[in-house]
Amino acid sequence: MSAIKILHAADLHLDSPFEGLPANKAALRRAEQRELLGRLAELAQKEKVQLVLLAGDLLDSDNSYYETGEELARCLAGMGVPVFIAPGNHDYYTPKSPWARLKLPGNVCVFREHEIRGVTLPALGVRVCGAAFLEKRSGPLLRGFTVPQGQGLRNILVLHGEVGGKPDSPYDPITEEELAASGFDYVALGHIHRASGLKRAGKTWYAWPGCPEGRGFDETGEKTVNLVTLGDDGVCTLETRCIAQRRYEELRVDVTGADPLLAVHTLLPDETVRDVYRITLTGETEESPDLNRLRLNLEELFFALQLRDETRPREALWDRAGDDTLRGLFLKKLKAQYESAPDEQARRVIEQAARWGLAALDNREEVARHDDP
């Protein structure tokens, strides 16, 4: 059998709401998500892949925009090779779902059953199997299944599911033992948003690519899709490609004894203007950093910026506790709560409350944007 090259992607979550961004930027991000489809098609052509496997959650919900469906159909056709889609828990198949409504090109096969079915491609010498979520939850789909052997075919599975999770997971739980017993040469998975790299269970190779572009601060860093080659000697290799336009990144900056703006600039990488950043200030300070000043000086360096203040006051915070003043009485009460607090987290909350209270007593503008959405 000759080698076969596969493009494997999953979890695009097209038409995500991007609730953490302003409405205009959220709309722009949804439009940019559609452009992922074009870059996916371009990658398929450039790399001369022979097969495309899309392992679910291409859409974020069944309320997809008309433009998204049009672009999806156009780009899938532009791949020019067989494309197999296994709907997941976000884009599960029903007779009223986008997968049933869309006019997809002839090179696309969407699995529509909750049982594993196969399609043979004689020209490629492969059998591609898959199954679909029919609702937001799914029991185990691979359990007890073994693909027919022989017939001179490579056997490939595309499936949305969770490997190594809880046995009662509602998202198609899969074990390595089931993968090893399945008889597949390669299993293309989706659902987990952090890439796995190439793995092996018995003689079965498997992987999940993660999401191709982050949508929040739980999806930071570079995101990729997989290029998989099944060699004629049974060896599988995997390369990754980044097709994302933007990244989500988190940066923690210790501002102890430093000007916060200078400290941020010192640690900030080059070329951040296309990315979404969360910058968290840490360390000990005499007073709360001025986040409004920071925002005015920094926000043009990013597509979007979130600032957080996790600094702690120096010990001098309690120096005037007990003075015969409103300030002293306020600090005395909070200091008593601080000293009896059950844990460090509770103490930090009390410290922050003291800082906010002192700012109010001094008629200073306090950090209203302490934790911007």
N, C-alpha and C positions, 0 to 999 in steps of 0.2 A: 504493500500500500504506500502511495506517495504521501509526502507531508501535506498538511493542511493548515492554513493560517486563519485565525479567528479574531474578530473584534468583539470584545465582551465588555458591556457597560450595564449600569443599573442605577436606580434611585436618582433620576434627574429631577423628579418632583416639580415638573413644569407647572407654572401658575401658582407657585407658593405665595402666600399673602405677604411675606416679609414684614411682619407686624412691628419689628423693632426699628424700622426705618420710616422717615416722613413719607407721606402719601405719594409725592412726586417721584421720590427715589425708589420707592417700592414698585411703582409702575415701570420705571426704567429697568429695574432688576428683572421684572417678569419678561420684558421685551428682550433683555440680554439672555435670559434663559433659553428663549426660542433660538437664539443664535448658536447655542450649544449644538443643536440638531444639525445645523449646517456644517459646523466644524467636525462633528462626528462623521458626517457623510464624506467630507473632504479627507479625513484621516483614513476612512475605509478605502477610498480610491488611491490615495498616496501610497499606502502600505500594501496595496493589492491583496487585500484579504479576500477570502473565498466564502466566508460565512460571518454573519453578524448575529450575536446572541444578546438580547436585552432582557435582563432578569427582574423585571417588575418595578413598580412605582415610577414609571416614566412620568405619570401625571400625579399631581398632589391630591386630587380628588376628582369626583365625577362632574364637577362644575368647571370644566375647562373652557377657555375662551375659544371663539370661532377661529381667530387668527392662529391659535396654537394648533388646532386640528389641521388647518390648511398647511401650516409649515411642517408639521409632523409627517403628513402624507407625502409632501413634496420631497423632503429630505430622505425619507425611507426609500422612495423610488430612486433617488439619486445615488443610493449606495450601490445599485446595480448588481447585487448578489442576494442570495436568499437571506431573509431576516426572520428570526423567530423571537416571539415575545411571550413571556410568561407573566400575566398580570399578578400584581401583589396585593398587599392589604390596603394600599391607598387608591390603586386604580383597578380594583377587582372587577371581574367580568360579570355583567348581568345583561339581559336583553335590552336594557335602557342605558347601558354605560357607553362612554365614548367609543370603546372598542367595537361595540355593535353598531354605532351610528356612523362612524367615520368611513369614508370611501378609501380604503387602503389599497395601495398598488398590488399587483399580482405577485411580486416577489416577497410579500410579507405574509407570514402565518402567525396568527394569534391563537394560542391555546385557550380553549373555552370550557374545558371540563375539569372537574375536581379529581380526576384520575389521570395518571401518567399515560400519555398516548405518544406514538412515534410516527415520524414522517421520514421516508427513505429518499435520499438524494443519490441515485445511481451514478451520476456523472462525477460526484465527489467521493463516492464510496463511503458515505456516512449515513447513519440513522440519527436524527435529532428528535429527542423526546422532551416532553414538557407537560405542565399542568397549570391550572389557574386557581387563584383565590376566587371564590364566588361570593364572598362577603368579607368584612373586615378581619375576620378571624379564620384560622384554618388549623385543623388537626394535622398530624403527620402524613405527608403525601408519599414519601419514599419508603416508609416502613413496610417490609414484606415484599418489596418489588425487586425483581431481578430482570435485567434486560436480556432478551434472547441473544445467544452467542452464535458464532459462526457466520455464515453467509458472506464472509469477506468484507464486513462493514466495520467501521469505527462507530462506536456508540457514544453519543454526547447527550447530556441532559442540561436543560435550562430551567431554573426553578427559583422562586422567591422563598427563602426560608432561613431559619436560624440554626447554625451549627454550634453544638456544645453548650447551649443554653439549658434552661430548666426543661425537664421532660414534659411538663404540662404547659409549655409556652403556647400562646394562642397564635403564634406566627410560624406554623409549619416546622416544628422542632425536628432536627436531623442529628443523628449521632454519627461519629466516625465509623462505628461498626456497620451502620446501615450503608454508608458510602462505600466501604470496603466490600460489602456483600452485593452491591448493586450491579457490578459488572460493567459499569460505564468507564470509558477511557478518560473523559473529562466532564466535570460537573460545573456549570457556570451558575453561580449563585448571586442573589441580591438580598437586600434588607438591611445588612449591617453597613453603616456609613463610613467606617474606617477600613481602608484596604487591608486585605489579609496577606497578600503575597501568595506565592504558589505553595500549596499544601498537598499532601498525599496520604491516603488511607488505603492500605493494601496496595492494589495496583491502580487505584482510581485517583487521578489528579483532580484537584478542585481549588477554587478560589472565589472570592468576591472582590469586586474592584473598589467598593466604597462609592460615595457620591462623587460625580465629576466636578462639582463646584459647591463650595460651602454656602450655607444659607443662614448661619448663626454662629455664635461663639462656642457652640458644642461641635462645630465642624471647622476647626481652624487648620491653617497650614495648606500645603499643596495637595490638591485633589487630582485624581487621575482615572483613566480607563485602562483596560488590559488588552494587550496584543499577545495572543496565545498561539504557539506553534506546536502541533502534534506531529512529531517526527515519524519517519517510516520505521524507526527502530523502537518505537514505543515510548521514547523520551519526550517529555513535555517541557517547553520553556515558556517563560512569561516576561514580557517587557511592559513598562507602563509609559503612558503618554499623558501630558497635561494639556487640556483644551479649555481650561477655565480662563475667564477674563479678570475675575477679582478673587481676592482671598480675604478671609476673616483672620485677624491676628490679635493676640493679647500681649501686652507689654507691661511688666511690673517695674516700677521705678522707685528706688529708695531715695527719698529727698532729705534724709537726715543731714542737717548742717549745710544744705545746698539750696539754691534758688530752684524751685520746681520746674520752671520753664527751661532753664539751662540743663538741669538733670535729664529732662525728657529729650531735648535735642541731642545730648551726648550719647544716648542709647538708641536713638531712632535710626533704623536702617534707611538707606537711600530708596528712592522709587516707591513711595507709599501712596501716591496720589490716587491710584485706582482701587485701593483696598479699604476695608472696613476695620477700624481699630478700636479696641478697648484698652485704654491706658489706666492702670491702677497705681495710685501713689501710695507708697508704704514708708515706714520709718517713723522717727519721732520729730515733732515740730512744736514750736512755741504756740502757734495758732493754726487754725485750719487753712490749708492752701486755698488760694482764690481760684476756684475752678472757672469762674466766668472769664477772668483774665487769660487763663490757659486756653480756654476754648477760642477766644478771639484771636489768639496768636497762633493756634495750631490747626484749626479746623480746615483751612484751605489746603493743608497737606494731605488730606484724606478724602475718599469718597464720602465716608461718614465716620464720625468720631463719637465715642462714648467715654466719659471720664468718671472715674471712681476714686473716692477718698477713703483709704484705709489706714491713714496715718494715725499715730497715737500721740497724745500730748506728753510733753516731758513731765517729770515728777513735780515741777513747779506749779502744776495745775492746782494742787490742793494747798499751796502755801498759805492762802488767806482764808482757808476754811476756819470758821469760828470767830472771824472779825465781827465786831458789832456794827455790821452794815448789811444791807440787803444782799450784796455779793457774798459776804461771809456766811450768812445764814443759809443761802442757797447752796454754797459749796459744802457746808457742814452736813446738810441733809443728804446730799448726793454722796459725800465721802463715806457716810455711815452705810449707805446701800452698797457702795463699792467694796468696802471691807467685808461685808457679809455676803457678797455675791457668790453663788455656788460654783461658778467656773469662769474661765478666761473670756469666753464669748460674752457672758453677762457683764463682766467688768468693762469690756470694750464698748458695749452699748451705753453703759453709764458714763464712761469717759466722753463719748461723743455727745451725749445729752448735756454734760457739763459745758462742753465747748460751745454748743449751740446756745445754751442759756447765757453764757458770758458774752457771746456776740450780741445777743438781744439786749443785754444790760448796757453794753457799750454803744448801742445803736449802729452796729456794723451790719452790713448785708451778709446774712448767713448763706451757707451752701445749699441753696434750694435745689440744686441739681446734683446733689451728693451721689445719686445713683441713677443717672439718666436712663430712660428706656431705650 
